[in-house]
Amino acid sequence: MDGGEREIADRFWQAAHGIASWDAAINALATPLHGRSGQIAVADPLIGITAGFMSNVSPQLLEQVIAGGGFDASVNPRIRAVAAAPFGRCYADEDVIDPSIKARLPIFNGMFRETGVYDALMLRFPLSGEQSFGAFVVLRPERNGAASSSEKRLMERMMPAISAAMESAHRLGKDDTSLIVNTLAGTGDVAIALGWGRKIVSLSPSAESMLRSGLHFSSRRGMLVLPDRESDRRFGHAFGALAGRHVDRQTIWIRPVEHANAAPLRATIVTVPFSSSGPLFPAIALLYVTAGQHADGLLEAVSDALLLTPAEASVILSIAGGMNLANIASIRDVSYQTVRAQLKSIMMKTGTRTQSEIVTLMSSLIR
């Protein structure tokens, strides 16, 4: 390792310990490799990239990459290729992706070409005690041509320094994320920490119990999904806005699985604190439902606050969750006329005149 390589290794050590930024460390290696951008990542072979840092990327471009499937293993063949590669070996696109396939894929001819990252150099390394693996990727413009063997060897020589820095920063990030979840769990809250691709990183005991019940939450290949399709769609939009750092908090109503006699949940999703140096948090967002605002506890609280019967409380929560009267009647196995009568009673007791006013009332009541 010569003086320049030692300086690059020092940058990664400094980034892991909060002395320098990850952006500076990544660019220290990406620049001599003619990269438009560089990336350190934690990746799951089935889900894709779940945590990490990209250099030279604006929030808008990051959102474009995520929306275009750049972090999704089912869309981006680079993730699948690096997942199958031996540890410590550097590969270029042309080494692991058939050029004819690459030429046909929309993600390459669209987003990757337009953003100047049509080619890439990739290096994989292990993370202790993880199914996931670490990766360092240099994203290169097409005009730079194929990477040379000397460029690949430089990446391979830097692997021990990158791996050690990533291991330390990832471990610290996991510890901090678990602390956040455990703190919320101590107050009785339902809490789920999520990485890129909605990967479940950590969850409270009450969240684990709800996940097993399948009423409001379920998982698929380690990813959080909502059994109700409309709730899942809303959650996807909210999560995307948080991932792109456009907002730091979103509130959604989560309906129960179809035909379940359960109230919807009012869930809050917030971004996990982001730092440009030091710990690499495996979670980018935290979903939580405040204690007393889920299941029977929420029904009782609403019933007491508005002087409603339990049946009326269930109806008003369902309306606040976005359900129409026909769906409410079907789920509760009662007639449409019964639900309409309950709605009229609710409006009389609460002084509301429309369903939109009911939603506004509930939003102010349950915070």
N, C-alpha and C positions, 0 to 999 in steps of 0.2 A: 504494500500500500504506500503510494507516494504522498507528498505533502498535500496535494489537492484532494486526494481521496480521504486523507485524515481529516481535512477541514470539513468535508461533506459528512463524515461519520460524526464529528463533533456537533454539527448542526442538528442532526437527528437526536443525539443525546440531550442537547440543550432544549430542543422542542419537547421531548418527553418529560423533562423536568421543569417546564414552564419558563425557561430562560430566554428562548427564542421561539418564533412562531413556526407552526407546521408549514405554513406557506413558504417561508424562507428555506426550511430544510428540504422540502420537496423540490422546490425550484433549483436548489443547489445541485441536485442530480439531474433533474429534467432538462435544464438548460444545456449542459454539454452533450446531452442525448437528443438535442434539437426537438424538444417537446413543446407543444402548444400549452399543455397542462400536464400535471402529474397527480397521482392519487395513491394514498394509502387506504387500504380497505380491510374490513372484516367481512368475509363472505360465507354464506351458507350454500352448500352445493345444490340444494333444492329451491331455495328462495331467491338467492342472489346477494347483492351487497346490502348489508344490514347496518353498517357503521363505518366511519372513516372521515377522510378529509380530502377535498379536491382543491388544487391551487389554481389561481387565475380564473376563477369562475364567479360570476355575479349570481345573486339570488334568482334572477330571472332565468339565466342560463341553466342553473342547477334544477329549477323547476321544469324546464324544457327537457332536460336529460331524464329526469324521473318520469315525467308524463310520457315520454317517448319509449320507455322501457329500458333505458340504459342501465338501471340497477336490477333488472328482472332477469333471472336465469333462464326463464322460458322464452325471452325475447332476444336477449343479447348473447350471441354465441361465444363471445370472449370469456364470459363468466364460466360457461360450461367447459371451455377449452382449458382455462387455467386451473379449474377444479380437478381436471384429469391429469395435469402435468406433474412431473416429479418435483419435489421440493428443491429449491436452490438453482433451478435451471431457468435461464431467460429465453423466452420464446417471442417471436414476432407473429403478427397475424398470419403471414404466409407460411409459417411453420406448422400451424395447427388448424387453420381454417382454409378449406378449399377455395381458391380464387373464384371459381365459377359460382360457388354458393354465395360468397361474399358479394359478388357483382349483382346478384339477384335480390339480396335482402334489403327491404325498405329502410331498416335502421341504419345501414351503411350508406346507401345512396341518398337518403334523406338527411336525418339529423346529424350523423357523424360527419358526412362530407360538408354539410352547411356550416357546422361549428368548428371545422378545421381539425377534427380528430379521427380522420378516416383510417389511419394506421396506429398500431400500438405495439409497445414492448411490455411483456408481462412476466412477473416473477412471483412464485408462490412460496410461502413458508408456514410452518406449523405454529399453532398457539396452544400453550399447555392446557390440558384438560378440556379441550374444545372440540366439538364436531366441526365447527367453523374453522376457517383457515385465514391467514393473513396474506395480503397481496400488495405488491407495489406495481403500479402501471404508469407508463409514460405514454401519453396520447400525442400523436404526431400528425402534422398536416401531410396530405398526400404528395405535395410538391417536393418533400424532402427525400422521397424515394425509400428504397428498402434499407433497413438498419444494417450496419456492418457487423462483422463478427467481433471486432474490438469494442463496439458499443455494447453488445450483449455481454461480453466478458466483464466490462465495467459494472454493469448491473449486478452480475453474479458476485463480484468481489465485494460489493457494498451490502450484500444480503445479510451478513451477521450483524452489522451495525443497525440496519433498518429493522430487522427482526427483534433485536434486543430492545430498541426504543419502542417499537409497537407493543411488545409483550408488556413492558412496564406501564405504558400509558393506558393500554386496554384494561389491565388489572385494576388500576386506580379508578378508571371510569366505571367499571363493574361494581366496585365497592361503593362508590358514591351513589350510583343508581339504586343499589339495594338499600342503602341508608334512607333514601327518599321514600321508597315503597314501604319499608318497615316503619317509618315514622307515621305515614298515613294509616298503615294497618293498625298501629297502636291506638288510633282514635276510632277504629271500627270502620274506616272507609274501605270501599272496594277500590283497589288501585292496580292498574296494569301498565307497566312500562313497555314501550314499543320502539323497535328499531325501524330502519328503512324496510319497506315491504311489509309493514305491520307485524314484523317478527316479534313474538312475545319474549321479552328479555327477562322480566321479573314480574311477579304478581303476589298480591296479598292473599292470606288464607281464605278470606271471604270471596275474593275474586276467583280463586281456584275452585271453590265450592260452586259458584255460579256458572263457571265454565263447564263443570261436570254436569250440572242440571240441564244445560243447553237451552234454557228459556230465553235468555237475552244475548248470551255470548256463546261462541263455539270456536274451535280452532281447526285449521286445515294446513297440514304440512308445517306446523309450528307458527302459523300466521293467525291473527285474530280476525274472525269473520262474524258478522251479525246474521242470525238466522232469518230475520225479516229483510227481504230484498230492498225495500225502500229505505229502511234504516241503514243498511249497509252502503247504499248509494250515497246517502247524506254523509255518512261517516267517511267514505272515500274522499269526498270533496273537502270536508273539514281537515282530514289528515293531510291532503295535498297542500292546502293553504298553509298549514303549520310547517310542513316539510320544506316549503319554499321560503319560509321565514317572512311571509307577508303579514301574518298575524301571530300573536303569541298565546291566544286563547280562543277556543270555540266551544259552544254549547250545543248539544244535539239531544233529541229525544230518541230513545231506543225502544221500539216496539218488541213485544215478546214474539216467540215463534207462533206461526199461524194456528188459530183455534185454541191457543192456551188461555186459560182463565187467569191472567196475571196483568198487573198494571205496567204501563211503559215506564222506563227509567229516564231521568234527566241526568245526562252525563256531561262532564266538563273535560275537555282535552287541552292540555297546555304543553308548551315546548319545554324540554329539559334544558337547563342552562348550558349555553354553548361557549366554548373557549377556543381561541385560536392557537393555544399552546397548552402543554400539560396533559391532563387526562383525556382520553378518547372515550366519550360516553357511548356505550352500546345502544342506548336509547336516545331517540330524538324527541319523543313525546310521551306524555303521561296521561292516561285516561283514568278518571276517578268518579265515583258516585259517593256523595257525602253520606255518612252514617245517618240513618233515619229517613233517607230519601229513596229507599228501595224496598221492593216487595210490600209486605203488609204494613211495615212501618210508615211508608209514604201514604198509603190509603188512610191510615188512622190519623196521620198528621193533617191531611187535607180535610178529612171529615170533621175533625175537631175545629179547625181554623175557620171553616166556612159554614159550619152547622149543617152538614149534608149527611144523608144516610150513606152507609158503605157502598150501596149500589150506585148512588149519585156520584160519590167520590171516584169510583171506578170509571164512570162515564166521562167525568170532567178531565181525568188524567188521560184517558184514551183520546179525547178531542185535542188536548194539548200536545199529544204525541203525533198528531197528524192523521188520525183515523177518521173516516166518515161514519155516519150513523149506521149505514147498512153493515159495514164491517164490524162495528161494535156489537150490533144485534147478533150477527153470525157467531162471533167469538163467545159471547155470553149465552148463546142459545136461548134468546128471547125474541119477541116480535119487534119489528121496526117501530110499531106504534108505542110499545112500552118504552123504548129508548127515547122517542120523541117526547113522551110525557115526562120522562125523567129530565130531559134537557129543558123543558119549560119550567119545571120546578127549580132546577139549578139557576136559571136566569132570574127567576123571581127572588130567590134567596141571596143571590150575589149582585143583583142590580145590573146585570149585563143584558144586552139586547141581541148580540150576534156571537157566532162562534169565534170570530177573530178577537172580539173583546174578551172572551173566555181565555184564549191563548195568552193575551197580554196580561190578564189578571194572574194566570198561573206562573208566567215568567217572572213577575214581580214578587209573587208569594214564595216560590221555591228557588232560593239562590244558594 
